[in-house]
Amino acid sequence: MNFKMTRAVLATLFTIGLIVSMTAPAHAAGACSLARAAGNWSFMDNGTVVGIGPRIAVGVLTLDSVGNVTNGSATSSLNGSISDETFSGTYTVNSDCTGTISVTIYSGRR
């Protein structure tokens, strides 16, 4: 699997984790919106990238009230290879408190 495909897989895993973490707090607070989701967030993900090996990451990001993801940074391990990642992108929140996030991840090996 090439590095671009690996980043796409990682972005998908990250998206799933972020959507799950965003849904409960936004729904519990009442009306779901970009403004309600806005703020500083932290995350952790772990799992296995098929054909490569185990992955774990911890990081932080900021969601603004108009749908932008900024200040994204994480440290990850993919099959023992440690990387520092930065990312940015956009997100949406639906009225039923589901949402999507799309980020571009930039990675540099340590």
Secondary structure, DSSP 8 states (H G I E B T S, - for coil): --HHHHHHHHHHHHHHHHHHHHHHHHHHTSS--HHHH-EEEEEEEEEEETTTEEEEEEEEEEE-TTSEEEEEEEEEEETTEEEEEEEEEEEEE-TTS-EEEEEEEEEEE-
